[in-house]
């Protein structure tokens, strides 16, 4: 898939995807800590055997909200 002349591949690594879009959206660098933690949730908790406790779930939800707000603002949504 390609958008803004950036070729994206399927991955759960949100930091990898961030590195691809930083030339277009350099201010998104502030999202790296949140995206790093969300990547862990996408991989570690995806399959049976590992679960997040309530505090971890709340932290992940807050990270999602922060990332969503920044991205929507940059896209004018």
PDB file of N, CA, C and O in Angstrom:
ATOM      1  N   UNK A   1       0.851  -1.169   0.000  1.00  0.00           N
ATOM      2  CA  UNK A   1       0.000   0.000   0.000  1.00  0.00           C
ATOM      3  C   UNK A   1       0.900   1.237   0.000  1.00  0.00           C
ATOM      4  O   UNK A   1       1.982   1.231   0.587  1.00  0.00           O
ATOM      5  N   UNK A   2       0.442   2.286  -0.660  1.00  0.00           N
ATOM      6  CA  UNK A   2       1.236   3.505  -0.735  1.00  0.00           C
ATOM      7  C   UNK A   2       0.336   4.719  -0.525  1.00  0.00           C
ATOM      8  O   UNK A   2      -0.782   4.782  -1.035  1.00  0.00           O
ATOM      9  N   UNK A   3       0.849   5.668   0.231  1.00  0.00           N
ATOM     10  CA  UNK A   3       0.150   6.925   0.502  1.00  0.00           C
ATOM     11  C   UNK A   3       1.216   7.996   0.657  1.00  0.00           C
ATOM     12  O   UNK A   3       2.229   7.767   1.319  1.00  0.00           O
ATOM     13  N   UNK A   4       1.007   9.162   0.058  1.00  0.00           N
ATOM     14  CA  UNK A   4       1.963  10.278   0.134  1.00  0.00           C
ATOM     15  C   UNK A   4       3.363   9.840  -0.284  1.00  0.00           C
ATOM     16  O   UNK A   4       4.359  10.265   0.302  1.00  0.00           O
ATOM     17  N   UNK A   5       3.425   8.986  -1.302  1.00  0.00           N
ATOM     18  CA  UNK A   5       4.691   8.453  -1.811  1.00  0.00           C
ATOM     19  C   UNK A   5       5.477   7.656  -0.772  1.00  0.00           C
ATOM     20  O   UNK A   5       6.698   7.535  -0.863  1.00  0.00           O
ATOM     21  N   UNK A   6       4.765   7.114   0.214  1.00  0.00           N
ATOM     22  CA  UNK A   6       5.380   6.267   1.226  1.00  0.00           C
ATOM     23  C   UNK A   6       4.798   4.868   1.062  1.00  0.00           C
ATOM     24  O   UNK A   6       3.580   4.690   1.094  1.00  0.00           O
ATOM     25  N   UNK A   7       5.661   3.887   0.886  1.00  0.00           N
ATOM     26  CA  UNK A   7       5.211   2.500   0.757  1.00  0.00           C
ATOM     27  C   UNK A   7       5.112   1.874   2.142  1.00  0.00           C
ATOM     28  O   UNK A   7       6.105   1.781   2.864  1.00  0.00           O
ATOM     29  N   UNK A   8       3.918   1.449   2.502  1.00  0.00           N
ATOM     30  CA  UNK A   8       3.681   0.819   3.791  1.00  0.00           C
ATOM     31  C   UNK A   8       3.570  -0.686   3.618  1.00  0.00           C
ATOM     32  O   UNK A   8       3.031  -1.168   2.622  1.00  0.00           O
ATOM     33  N   UNK A   9       4.079  -1.420   4.588  1.00  0.00           N
ATOM     34  CA  UNK A   9       3.896  -2.860   4.598  1.00  0.00           C
ATOM     35  C   UNK A   9       3.069  -3.225   5.828  1.00  0.00           C
ATOM     36  O   UNK A   9       2.950  -2.432   6.761  1.00  0.00           O
ATOM     37  N   UNK A  10       2.506  -4.416   5.823  1.00  0.00           N
ATOM     38  CA  UNK A  10       1.733  -4.873   6.968  1.00  0.00           C
ATOM     39  C   UNK A  10       2.673  -5.129   8.134  1.00  0.00           C
ATOM     40  O   UNK A  10       3.643  -5.877   8.015  1.00  0.00           O
ATOM     41  N   UNK A  11       2.372  -4.500   9.261  1.00  0.00           N
ATOM     42  CA  UNK A  11       3.190  -4.671  10.453  1.00  0.00           C
ATOM     43  C   UNK A  11       2.405  -4.217  11.673  1.00  0.00           C
ATOM     44  O   UNK A  11       1.498  -3.391  11.570  1.00  0.00           O
ATOM     45  N   UNK A  12       2.760  -4.762  12.823  1.00  0.00           N
ATOM     46  CA  UNK A  12       2.213  -4.299  14.104  1.00  0.00           C
ATOM     47  C   UNK A  12       3.154  -3.297  14.764  1.00  0.00           C
ATOM     48  O   UNK A  12       2.836  -2.756  15.823  1.00  0.00           O
ATOM     49  N   UNK A  13       4.293  -3.050  14.158  1.00  0.00           N
ATOM     50  CA  UNK A  13       5.321  -2.182  14.730  1.00  0.00           C
ATOM     51  C   UNK A  13       4.982  -0.722  14.427  1.00  0.00           C
ATOM     52  O   UNK A  13       5.310  -0.200  13.361  1.00  0.00           O
ATOM     53  N   UNK A  14       4.327  -0.083  15.378  1.00  0.00           N
ATOM     54  CA  UNK A  14       3.886   1.295  15.176  1.00  0.00           C
ATOM     55  C   UNK A  14       5.053   2.274  15.098  1.00  0.00           C
ATOM     56  O   UNK A  14       4.942   3.302  14.429  1.00  0.00           O
ATOM     57  N   UNK A  15       6.159   1.982  15.760  1.00  0.00           N
ATOM     58  CA  UNK A  15       7.339   2.846  15.662  1.00  0.00           C
ATOM     59  C   UNK A  15       7.944   2.781  14.261  1.00  0.00           C
ATOM     60  O   UNK A  15       8.422   3.789  13.739  1.00  0.00           O
ATOM     61  N   UNK A  16       7.921   1.606  13.662  1.00  0.00           N
ATOM     62  CA  UNK A  16       8.381   1.463  12.284  1.00  0.00           C
ATOM     63  C   UNK A  16       7.527   2.325  11.358  1.00  0.00           C
ATOM     64  O   UNK A  16       8.052   3.027  10.494  1.00  0.00           O
ATOM     65  N   UNK A  17       6.212   2.268  11.541  1.00  0.00           N
ATOM     66  CA  UNK A  17       5.312   3.082  10.721  1.00  0.00           C
ATOM     67  C   UNK A  17       5.525   4.568  10.983  1.00  0.00           C
ATOM     68  O   UNK A  17       5.471   5.380  10.059  1.00  0.00           O
ATOM     69  N   UNK A  18       5.766   4.920  12.242  1.00  0.00           N
ATOM     70  CA  UNK A  18       6.057   6.314  12.580  1.00  0.00           C
ATOM     71  C   UNK A  18       7.292   6.796  11.826  1.00  0.00           C
ATOM     72  O   UNK A  18       7.297   7.898  11.277  1.00  0.00           O
ATOM     73  N   UNK A  19       8.335   5.974  11.800  1.00  0.00           N
ATOM     74  CA  UNK A  19       9.562   6.363  11.090  1.00  0.00           C
ATOM     75  C   UNK A  19       9.294   6.636   9.609  1.00  0.00           C
ATOM     76  O   UNK A  19       9.941   7.491   9.003  1.00  0.00           O
ATOM     77  N   UNK A  20       8.347   5.912   9.037  1.00  0.00           N
ATOM     78  CA  UNK A  20       8.006   6.138   7.628  1.00  0.00           C
ATOM     79  C   UNK A  20       7.317   7.479   7.402  1.00  0.00           C
ATOM     80  O   UNK A  20       7.539   8.125   6.378  1.00  0.00           O
ATOM     81  N   UNK A  21       6.485   7.900   8.347  1.00  0.00           N
ATOM     82  CA  UNK A  21       5.709   9.131   8.139  1.00  0.00           C
ATOM     83  C   UNK A  21       6.367  10.385   8.709  1.00  0.00           C
ATOM     84  O   UNK A  21       5.910  11.495   8.436  1.00  0.00           O
ATOM     85  N   UNK A  22       7.424  10.229   9.489  1.00  0.00           N
ATOM     86  CA  UNK A  22       8.069  11.415  10.064  1.00  0.00           C
ATOM     87  C   UNK A  22       8.528  12.442   9.034  1.00  0.00           C
ATOM     88  O   UNK A  22       8.461  13.636   9.325  1.00  0.00           O
ATOM     89  N   UNK A  23       8.992  12.048   7.849  1.00  0.00           N
ATOM     90  CA  UNK A  23       9.352  13.070   6.865  1.00  0.00           C
ATOM     91  C   UNK A  23       8.151  13.940   6.455  1.00  0.00           C
ATOM     92  O   UNK A  23       8.327  15.093   6.060  1.00  0.00           O
ATOM     93  N   UNK A  24       6.958  13.398   6.547  1.00  0.00           N
ATOM     94  CA  UNK A  24       5.749  14.134   6.169  1.00  0.00           C
ATOM     95  C   UNK A  24       5.139  14.847   7.381  1.00  0.00           C
ATOM     96  O   UNK A  24       4.613  15.954   7.259  1.00  0.00           O
ATOM     97  N   UNK A  25       5.213  14.208   8.540  1.00  0.00           N
ATOM     98  CA  UNK A  25       4.645  14.744   9.786  1.00  0.00           C
ATOM     99  C   UNK A  25       5.699  14.721  10.893  1.00  0.00           C
ATOM    100  O   UNK A  25       5.603  13.901  11.806  1.00  0.00           O
ATOM    101  N   UNK A  26       6.701  15.600  10.834  1.00  0.00           N
ATOM    102  CA  UNK A  26       7.793  15.547  11.815  1.00  0.00           C
ATOM    103  C   UNK A  26       7.355  15.788  13.258  1.00  0.00           C
ATOM    104  O   UNK A  26       8.025  15.331  14.184  1.00  0.00           O
ATOM    105  N   UNK A  27       6.259  16.485  13.466  1.00  0.00           N
ATOM    106  CA  UNK A  27       5.796  16.751  14.828  1.00  0.00           C
ATOM    107  C   UNK A  27       5.281  15.500  15.529  1.00  0.00           C
ATOM    108  O   UNK A  27       5.115  15.493  16.749  1.00  0.00           O
ATOM    109  N   UNK A  28       5.032  14.453  14.769  1.00  0.00           N
ATOM    110  CA  UNK A  28       4.531  13.211  15.361  1.00  0.00           C
ATOM    111  C   UNK A  28       5.601  12.479  16.151  1.00  0.00           C
ATOM    112  O   UNK A  28       5.310  11.464  16.783  1.00  0.00           O
ATOM    113  N   UNK A  29       6.823  12.969  16.126  1.00  0.00           N
ATOM    114  CA  UNK A  29       7.898  12.347  16.895  1.00  0.00           C
ATOM    115  C   UNK A  29       7.516  12.251  18.369  1.00  0.00           C
ATOM    116  O   UNK A  29       7.961  11.341  19.068  1.00  0.00           O
ATOM    117  N   UNK A  30       6.702  13.179  18.838  1.00  0.00           N
ATOM    118  CA  UNK A  30       6.272  13.174  20.244  1.00  0.00           C
ATOM    119  C   UNK A  30       5.407  11.957  20.573  1.00  0.00           C
ATOM    120  O   UNK A  30       5.201  11.642  21.745  1.00  0.00           O
ATOM    121  N   UNK A  31       4.905  11.280  19.554  1.00  0.00           N
ATOM    122  CA  UNK A  31       4.053  10.113  19.774  1.00  0.00           C
ATOM    123  C   UNK A  31       4.841   8.829  19.991  1.00  0.00           C
ATOM    124  O   UNK A  31       4.256   7.804  20.341  1.00  0.00           O
ATOM    125  N   UNK A  32       6.147   8.863  19.794  1.00  0.00           N
ATOM    126  CA  UNK A  32       6.933   7.625  19.850  1.00  0.00           C
ATOM    127  C   UNK A  32       6.739   6.837  21.155  1.00  0.00           C
ATOM    128  O   UNK A  32       6.523   5.628  21.085  1.00  0.00           O
ATOM    129  N   UNK A  33       6.805   7.457  22.330  1.00  0.00           N
ATOM    130  CA  UNK A  33       6.626   6.651  23.556  1.00  0.00           C
ATOM    131  C   UNK A  33       5.263   5.939  23.595  1.00  0.00           C
ATOM    132  O   UNK A  33       5.170   4.778  23.995  1.00  0.00           O
ATOM    133  N   UNK A  34       4.230   6.639  23.180  1.00  0.00           N
ATOM    134  CA  UNK A  34       2.900   6.029  23.170  1.00  0.00           C
ATOM    135  C   UNK A  34       2.819   4.907  22.143  1.00  0.00           C
ATOM    136  O   UNK A  34       2.255   3.849  22.419  1.00  0.00           O
ATOM    137  N   UNK A  35       3.374   5.132  20.976  1.00  0.00           N
ATOM    138  CA  UNK A  35       3.334   4.106  19.932  1.00  0.00           C
ATOM    139  C   UNK A  35       4.179   2.894  20.307  1.00  0.00           C
ATOM    140  O   UNK A  35       3.811   1.762  19.993  1.00  0.00           O
ATOM    141  N   UNK A  36       5.303   3.118  20.972  1.00  0.00           N
ATOM    142  CA  UNK A  36       6.120   1.994  21.437  1.00  0.00           C
ATOM    143  C   UNK A  36       5.326   1.118  22.402  1.00  0.00           C
ATOM    144  O   UNK A  36       5.334  -0.108  22.289  1.00  0.00           O
ATOM    145  N   UNK A  37       4.645   1.750  23.344  1.00  0.00           N
ATOM    146  CA  UNK A  37       3.878   0.953  24.314  1.00  0.00           C
ATOM    147  C   UNK A  37       2.688   0.269  23.645  1.00  0.00           C
ATOM    148  O   UNK A  37       2.361  -0.868  23.985  1.00  0.00           O
ATOM    149  N   UNK A  38       2.043   0.940  22.706  1.00  0.00           N
ATOM    150  CA  UNK A  38       0.904   0.320  22.018  1.00  0.00           C
ATOM    151  C   UNK A  38       1.345  -0.852  21.149  1.00  0.00           C
ATOM    152  O   UNK A  38       0.603  -1.823  21.000  1.00  0.00           O
ATOM    153  N   UNK A  39       2.535  -0.773  20.576  1.00  0.00           N
ATOM    154  CA  UNK A  39       3.055  -1.900  19.795  1.00  0.00           C
ATOM    155  C   UNK A  39       3.156  -3.139  20.672  1.00  0.00           C
ATOM    156  O   UNK A  39       2.828  -4.241  20.232  1.00  0.00           O
ATOM    157  N   UNK A  40       3.606  -2.966  21.901  1.00  0.00           N
ATOM    158  CA  UNK A  40       3.700  -4.102  22.818  1.00  0.00           C
ATOM    159  C   UNK A  40       2.337  -4.741  23.045  1.00  0.00           C
ATOM    160  O   UNK A  40       2.227  -5.966  23.094  1.00  0.00           O
ATOM    161  N   UNK A  41       1.305  -3.927  23.184  1.00  0.00           N
ATOM    162  CA  UNK A  41      -0.042  -4.469  23.385  1.00  0.00           C
ATOM    163  C   UNK A  41      -0.519  -5.216  22.147  1.00  0.00           C
ATOM    164  O   UNK A  41      -1.198  -6.237  22.258  1.00  0.00           O
ATOM    165  N   UNK A  42      -0.175  -4.722  20.993  1.00  0.00           N
ATOM    166  CA  UNK A  42      -0.621  -5.363  19.751  1.00  0.00           C
ATOM    167  C   UNK A  42      -0.018  -6.747  19.589  1.00  0.00           C
ATOM    168  O   UNK A  42      -0.627  -7.628  18.982  1.00  0.00           O
ATOM    169  N   UNK A  43       1.168  -6.939  20.125  1.00  0.00           N
ATOM    170  CA  UNK A  43       1.855  -8.221  19.949  1.00  0.00           C
ATOM    171  C   UNK A  43       1.676  -9.118  21.174  1.00  0.00           C
ATOM    172  O   UNK A  43       1.248 -10.265  21.043  1.00  0.00           O
ATOM    173  N   UNK A  44       1.995  -8.611  22.347  1.00  0.00           N
ATOM    174  CA  UNK A  44       1.982  -9.436  23.555  1.00  0.00           C
ATOM    175  C   UNK A  44       0.588  -9.918  23.944  1.00  0.00           C
ATOM    176  O   UNK A  44       0.428 -11.063  24.367  1.00  0.00           O
ATOM    177  N   UNK A  45      -0.399  -9.081  23.809  1.00  0.00           N
ATOM    178  CA  UNK A  45      -1.739  -9.410  24.284  1.00  0.00           C
ATOM    179  C   UNK A  45      -2.663  -9.907  23.178  1.00  0.00           C
ATOM    180  O   UNK A  45      -3.861 -10.083  23.395  1.00  0.00           O
ATOM    181  N   UNK A  46      -2.124 -10.123  22.042  1.00  0.00           N
ATOM    182  CA  UNK A  46      -2.925 -10.552  20.900  1.00  0.00           C
ATOM    183  C   UNK A  46      -3.356 -12.012  21.007  1.00  0.00           C
ATOM    184  O   UNK A  46      -4.416 -12.394  20.512  1.00  0.00           O
ATOM    185  N   UNK A  47      -2.544 -12.801  21.643  1.00  0.00           N
ATOM    186  CA  UNK A  47      -2.791 -14.241  21.705  1.00  0.00           C
ATOM    187  C   UNK A  47      -3.048 -14.677  23.147  1.00  0.00           C
ATOM    188  O   UNK A  47      -2.627 -13.996  24.082  1.00  0.00           O
ATOM    189  N   UNK A  48      -3.728 -15.792  23.336  1.00  0.00           N
ATOM    190  CA  UNK A  48      -4.012 -16.281  24.700  1.00  0.00           C
ATOM    191  C   UNK A  48      -2.738 -16.475  25.510  1.00  0.00           C
ATOM    192  O   UNK A  48      -1.673 -16.779  24.973  1.00  0.00           O
ATOM    193  N   UNK A  49      -2.880 -16.291  26.812  1.00  0.00           N
ATOM    194  CA  UNK A  49      -1.757 -16.514  27.710  1.00  0.00           C
ATOM    195  C   UNK A  49      -1.258 -15.265  28.390  1.00  0.00           C
ATOM    196  O   UNK A  49      -0.684 -15.345  29.477  1.00  0.00           O
ATOM    197  N   UNK A  50      -1.454 -14.134  27.796  1.00  0.00           N
ATOM    198  CA  UNK A  50      -0.988 -12.868  28.357  1.00  0.00           C
ATOM    199  C   UNK A  50      -2.176 -11.917  28.423  1.00  0.00           C
ATOM    200  O   UNK A  50      -2.901 -11.757  27.441  1.00  0.00           O
ATOM    201  N   UNK A  51      -2.376 -11.289  29.572  1.00  0.00           N
ATOM    202  CA  UNK A  51      -3.469 -10.329  29.707  1.00  0.00           C
ATOM    203  C   UNK A  51      -2.967  -9.059  30.376  1.00  0.00           C
ATOM    204  O   UNK A  51      -1.992  -9.072  31.127  1.00  0.00           O
ATOM    205  N   UNK A  52      -3.646  -7.980  30.089  1.00  0.00           N
ATOM    206  CA  UNK A  52      -3.319  -6.698  30.713  1.00  0.00           C
ATOM    207  C   UNK A  52      -4.184  -6.529  31.952  1.00  0.00           C
ATOM    208  O   UNK A  52      -5.350  -6.924  31.967  1.00  0.00           O
ATOM    209  N   UNK A  53      -3.607  -5.943  32.980  1.00  0.00           N
ATOM    210  CA  UNK A  53      -4.428  -5.634  34.143  1.00  0.00           C
ATOM    211  C   UNK A  53      -5.148  -4.307  33.894  1.00  0.00           C
ATOM    212  O   UNK A  53      -4.948  -3.670  32.860  1.00  0.00           O
ATOM    213  N   UNK A  54      -5.965  -3.907  34.823  1.00  0.00           N
ATOM    214  CA  UNK A  54      -6.782  -2.702  34.612  1.00  0.00           C
ATOM    215  C   UNK A  54      -5.927  -1.451  34.414  1.00  0.00           C
ATOM    216  O   UNK A  54      -6.249  -0.616  33.569  1.00  0.00           O
ATOM    217  N   UNK A  55      -4.858  -1.313  35.169  1.00  0.00           N
ATOM    218  CA  UNK A  55      -3.989  -0.132  35.034  1.00  0.00           C
ATOM    219  C   UNK A  55      -3.336  -0.095  33.656  1.00  0.00           C
ATOM    220  O   UNK A  55      -3.253   0.965  33.034  1.00  0.00           O
ATOM    221  N   UNK A  56      -2.874  -1.245  33.181  1.00  0.00           N
ATOM    222  CA  UNK A  56      -2.263  -1.305  31.852  1.00  0.00           C
ATOM    223  C   UNK A  56      -3.284  -0.981  30.764  1.00  0.00           C
ATOM    224  O   UNK A  56      -2.975  -0.289  29.794  1.00  0.00           O
ATOM    225  N   UNK A  57      -4.484  -1.481  30.935  1.00  0.00           N
ATOM    226  CA  UNK A  57      -5.536  -1.211  29.956  1.00  0.00           C
ATOM    227  C   UNK A  57      -5.886   0.267  29.920  1.00  0.00           C
ATOM    228  O   UNK A  57      -6.081   0.840  28.848  1.00  0.00           O
ATOM    229  N   UNK A  58      -5.963   0.876  31.079  1.00  0.00           N
ATOM    230  CA  UNK A  58      -6.250   2.323  31.133  1.00  0.00           C
ATOM    231  C   UNK A  58      -5.123   3.133  30.483  1.00  0.00           C
ATOM    232  O   UNK A  58      -5.378   4.099  29.763  1.00  0.00           O
ATOM    233  N   UNK A  59      -3.891   2.732  30.742  1.00  0.00           N
ATOM    234  CA  UNK A  59      -2.736   3.414  30.149  1.00  0.00           C
ATOM    235  C   UNK A  59      -2.757   3.282  28.622  1.00  0.00           C
ATOM    236  O   UNK A  59      -2.485   4.246  27.907  1.00  0.00           O
ATOM    237  N   UNK A  60      -3.077   2.092  28.134  1.00  0.00           N
ATOM    238  CA  UNK A  60      -3.147   1.872  26.686  1.00  0.00           C
ATOM    239  C   UNK A  60      -4.265   2.711  26.076  1.00  0.00           C
ATOM    240  O   UNK A  60      -4.092   3.297  25.008  1.00  0.00           O
ATOM    241  N   UNK A  61      -5.392   2.768  26.744  1.00  0.00           N
ATOM    242  CA  UNK A  61      -6.516   3.561  26.236  1.00  0.00           C
ATOM    243  C   UNK A  61      -6.153   5.040  26.182  1.00  0.00           C
ATOM    244  O   UNK A  61      -6.501   5.729  25.223  1.00  0.00           O
ATOM    245  N   UNK A  62      -5.466   5.527  27.192  1.00  0.00           N
ATOM    246  CA  UNK A  62      -5.039   6.929  27.198  1.00  0.00           C
ATOM    247  C   UNK A  62      -4.052   7.200  26.066  1.00  0.00           C
ATOM    248  O   UNK A  62      -4.123   8.244  25.418  1.00  0.00           O
ATOM    249  N   UNK A  63      -3.131   6.265  25.826  1.00  0.00           N
ATOM    250  CA  UNK A  63      -2.191   6.415  24.710  1.00  0.00           C
ATOM    251  C   UNK A  63      -2.935   6.454  23.386  1.00  0.00           C
ATOM    252  O   UNK A  63      -2.616   7.262  22.514  1.00  0.00           O
ATOM    253  N   UNK A  64      -3.915   5.594  23.233  1.00  0.00           N
ATOM    254  CA  UNK A  64      -4.723   5.579  22.000  1.00  0.00           C
ATOM    255  C   UNK A  64      -5.430   6.914  21.792  1.00  0.00           C
ATOM    256  O   UNK A  64      -5.453   7.455  20.687  1.00  0.00           O
ATOM    257  N   UNK A  65      -5.993   7.420  22.847  1.00  0.00           N
ATOM    258  CA  UNK A  65      -6.706   8.706  22.737  1.00  0.00           C
ATOM    259  C   UNK A  65      -5.762   9.831  22.345  1.00  0.00           C
ATOM    260  O   UNK A  65      -6.102  10.677  21.517  1.00  0.00           O
ATOM    261  N   UNK A  66      -4.567   9.840  22.946  1.00  0.00           N
ATOM    262  CA  UNK A  66      -3.580  10.881  22.637  1.00  0.00           C
ATOM    263  C   UNK A  66      -3.158  10.800  21.171  1.00  0.00           C
ATOM    264  O   UNK A  66      -3.162  11.807  20.462  1.00  0.00           O
ATOM    265  N   UNK A  67      -2.794   9.599  20.721  1.00  0.00           N
ATOM    266  CA  UNK A  67      -2.358   9.413  19.335  1.00  0.00           C
ATOM    267  C   UNK A  67      -3.484   9.799  18.385  1.00  0.00           C
ATOM    268  O   UNK A  67      -3.249  10.499  17.400  1.00  0.00           O
ATOM    269  N   UNK A  68      -4.686   9.357  18.665  1.00  0.00           N
ATOM    270  CA  UNK A  68      -5.839   9.659  17.809  1.00  0.00           C
ATOM    271  C   UNK A  68      -6.047  11.169  17.691  1.00  0.00           C
ATOM    272  O   UNK A  68      -6.270  11.678  16.592  1.00  0.00           O
ATOM    273  N   UNK A  69      -5.978  11.884  18.807  1.00  0.00           N
ATOM    274  CA  UNK A  69      -6.187  13.329  18.797  1.00  0.00           C
ATOM    275  C   UNK A  69      -5.130  14.038  17.929  1.00  0.00           C
ATOM    276  O   UNK A  69      -5.462  14.919  17.136  1.00  0.00           O
ATOM    277  N   UNK A  70      -3.882  13.650  18.085  1.00  0.00           N
ATOM    278  CA  UNK A  70      -2.792  14.284  17.318  1.00  0.00           C
ATOM    279  C   UNK A  70      -2.947  13.999  15.833  1.00  0.00           C
ATOM    280  O   UNK A  70      -2.811  14.902  15.007  1.00  0.00           O
ATOM    281  N   UNK A  71      -3.231  12.747  15.493  1.00  0.00           N
ATOM    282  CA  UNK A  71      -3.359  12.376  14.086  1.00  0.00           C
ATOM    283  C   UNK A  71      -4.575  13.057  13.461  1.00  0.00           C
ATOM    284  O   UNK A  71      -4.480  13.587  12.354  1.00  0.00           O
ATOM    285  N   UNK A  72      -5.705  13.051  14.149  1.00  0.00           N
ATOM    286  CA  UNK A  72      -6.908  13.701  13.607  1.00  0.00           C
ATOM    287  C   UNK A  72      -6.673  15.206  13.408  1.00  0.00           C
ATOM    288  O   UNK A  72      -7.115  15.772  12.408  1.00  0.00           O
ATOM    289  N   UNK A  73      -5.995  15.839  14.332  1.00  0.00           N
ATOM    290  CA  UNK A  73      -5.728  17.277  14.197  1.00  0.00           C
ATOM    291  C   UNK A  73      -4.842  17.526  12.975  1.00  0.00           C
ATOM    292  O   UNK A  73      -5.082  18.463  12.212  1.00  0.00           O
ATOM    293  N   UNK A  74      -3.826  16.694  12.792  1.00  0.00           N
ATOM    294  CA  UNK A  74      -2.935  16.864  11.640  1.00  0.00           C
ATOM    295  C   UNK A  74      -3.654  16.648  10.319  1.00  0.00           C
ATOM    296  O   UNK A  74      -3.309  17.257   9.306  1.00  0.00           O
ATOM    297  N   UNK A  75      -4.657  15.776  10.335  1.00  0.00           N
ATOM    298  CA  UNK A  75      -5.425  15.494   9.122  1.00  0.00           C
ATOM    299  C   UNK A  75      -6.607  16.435   8.934  1.00  0.00           C
ATOM    300  O   UNK A  75      -7.337  16.343   7.948  1.00  0.00           O
ATOM    301  N   UNK A  76      -6.786  17.338   9.888  1.00  0.00           N
ATOM    302  CA  UNK A  76      -7.887  18.299   9.789  1.00  0.00           C
ATOM    303  C   UNK A  76      -9.245  17.662  10.040  1.00  0.00           C
ATOM    304  O   UNK A  76     -10.246  18.080   9.458  1.00  0.00           O
ATOM    305  N   UNK A  77      -9.284  16.668  10.891  1.00  0.00           N
ATOM    306  CA  UNK A  77     -10.543  15.988  11.196  1.00  0.00           C
ATOM    307  C   UNK A  77     -11.066  16.353  12.571  1.00  0.00           C
ATOM    308  O   UNK A  77     -12.119  15.865  12.980  1.00  0.00           O
TER     309      UNK A  77
END
